[in-house]
């Protein structure tokens, strides 16, 4: 009998901790960024993007500031670290910030990896301070700023899998932006905010085409709902994980009720055994209401993007799931730049060629498996 009492108390504590964590998490410490001018180059190939990042770092003369959720201690990660150490020896200030859990294998291997001169810092250490909510809060951002003039934001991390060298998850599909112009000032501020853990002020905008959106300054759930509500014709959502909150899901239902075409692209091959089954109930409800849902069949689809009416797009680190919407630290770029949107549309159309459109009966109900996945997904 006592065991059931303890389980009930644990469940109650987790629920109260969740509600308190959500409330505190919405008390943003930073001011939001304004729209800025800029230019962006779109990447959907990890090999080409990695080469561009290395070239930008190689040409740096003053500073290199890099922040990633995952940096693997494999050949790709060691190659980047070698380059960063070389630049540090040349007198370039090099700072590297990694999530303590996402890059835990790199952290364990750091002593074996030459990195002299590179200032390394791990964000959000896995230390229990009385709250399970904040223990699982991760820094999921992928950001690089070179000489305060060039910035990279998107879905790619650093590792061989992102370079199409994973035996199961190849080819790896992701979307990433290389930014130049005034928008890079906000990218630099974002890095400094995380590095110093300070609420630094955002610079004034000039009404440009680029808007940096940080979870430290904007409620992600509200931001996504406001983005979806701008649609009058179509919504495209690309995400490796699809577990929306009730508020976001209702925004999609509302769009479908008003004859807005909703298209969702998710992976066919999962990178986690529980995440895909947890998404089935949400995908089924969308299909039943008339949405077009596709599963990518050629490798792994890790891209995070939203396209509204073919005129406005959001590209960054935020997955379409509760963890990104409610817990994690995320960073996205919203733009109306027609060149970026053209590149995104072409990439999405290509990915859809290698995808299977799901029919109402394709996602069969598996009560035990789905319920277990849903419960674990909500707990984590």
Secondary structure, 3 states (H helix, E strand, C coil): CHHHHHHHHHHHHHHHHHHHHHHHHCCCCCCCCCCECCEEEEECCHHHHHHHHHHHHHCCCCEEEEEECCECCCHHHHHHHHHHHHHHHCCCEEEEEEECCCCHHHHHHHHHCCCCCEEEEEECCCCCCCCHHHHCCCECCCEEEECCCEEEEECCCECHHHHCCCCCCCCEECCEEEEECCHHHHHHHHHHHHHHCCCCCCCCCCCCCEEEEECCCCCHHHHHHHHHCCCCCEEEEECCCEECCHHHHHHHHHHHHCCCEEEEEEECCCCCCCHHHHHHHHHHHHHHCCCEEEEECCCEECCCEEEECCCEEEEECCCEEHHHHHHCECEEEEECCHHHHHHHHHHHHHHHHCEEECCCCCCCCCHHHHHHHHHHHHHC
